[in-house]
């Protein structure tokens, strides 16, 4: 590939391909992983991400104090934080260097990551997000969002009001009144992409609450050149912060978010919500290698 830098004497960086939030390579959300991005500049990282073609690729470089400097790129642009690429890259790191604790220094702030092996031998990772935040969605933004999605106000769950939520990246959160509404996703890609670019939203977190601790989610991602993300760790963390701040869950809480089923890439995300409002949200998931390329 026509990029310079990396760790292999002019051959470019080693690019790994993983899927996160699944133990099956056919499920979860695919991520590119570069474990040693030393010497790659932003243009080189974007070129790698575009060639990989997944919704995000994570680029790790050794940092001071034993931490890792991490940047995330979609095929179109850099993003401040990406949950599934964090899970994927942490598992890739653990497979080569052993399990344990890592500190990711991201554009959004420091994110702690813990890797270990589940009882069945599969690798998993838990990230703890930066402290989350929520804010009101202006009425004009909500109208534009519903119009782009082809939804109406009657499609929304009145128990979970629309908000914008943050845990490293901003996501509007809309709760559907029914599973059927969530399943029928057919939106105006150009209109939604323009609105999200103007507002600085990374994905739209569309959810349906099955019971007190189980949510189904879908995440349109037109700013990244992707119609839909099959698993979105950053949005799951933002959802956890939204639920805590709004008093929508009994604390502390442990949630399961099911995503990707409607697009044939089933994913499972586990979300831990501490009671302390100043603390980050924990998101846990498995990851598995899909192979590697030069």
C-alpha positions, 0 to 999 in steps of 0.5 A: 500500500502507498503509505510511509512510516510504520514498523516494517522498513518501508513496507508500511504498517502491519494492518490487522482486521478484527471484529468486535462485540462478537466471538464469530468473525461473521458477527460484530463490527469490523475494525482495522487495527495498527498496533504500531503506527509510529511514523504515520501522520494523519494523511497516512492513517486516513489512507490506511483506513480508507483502504481497510474500508471498515467504519473505523481503524485504530492506530496505536503508538507508544506514549509516555508513562506506559500509555498508548497514544491512539487515533481513530479514522473512518474511511473519510475522516478522523473521529475523536473516539471509537468504542468497537475499535478500542475493544478490537485493538485492545484484544489484538494487543493482549494476544501479542503482549498478554492481558492486563490494563492499558491506558489509551490517550485519545482525542477525547481524553484518557480511556482505561481498558482491561483485557482478559479471557472469558471462561470459554477462552475467548478474548474480551476487553472492557473500556471505561469511557471519559465522564459522560454528559447529556444535553437537550436536543433543540426542537428544530434539530429534533424535527430535522432528525425525525424528518431525515429518518422518516420517523414521527414524534408518535414513533418515540417512547415518551418514557425516554425523551430525546437527548444528545449524549456524550462519552467521547463522541456526541450521539443523539439518542432516540428511543423507539416506541416499538421494536417494529419501528426500530427494525424498519430503518430506511433513512435519507442518507444525504440529509442525515449526513449533512445534519450530523456533520453540522451538529458534530454528531458521530452516530445516531443512537436509535434504541428500543427498550425490551426490559429494564436491562435489555436494549436493542440498538441501531446506529446510522453512521453517514459521516463515516461513509457507513449506512449503519454500524453493527456495534457502537461502543461509544454510543453504548457508553453515551447511552449509559450516561444518558440513562444515569443522568435521566434517572431511567435505571436503578443504579448501579446498573448492568445492561445488555445492548443487542445491535447488528441483528437487523443487518445480519451482524449480531453483536452483544455489548455489556454496559456497566453504569456506576452510581457516581455521576462523575465516573465513566461508563464501562463497555465490555465486549469480545473480539476475534481476529479476521486475519492480517494484511500487509 
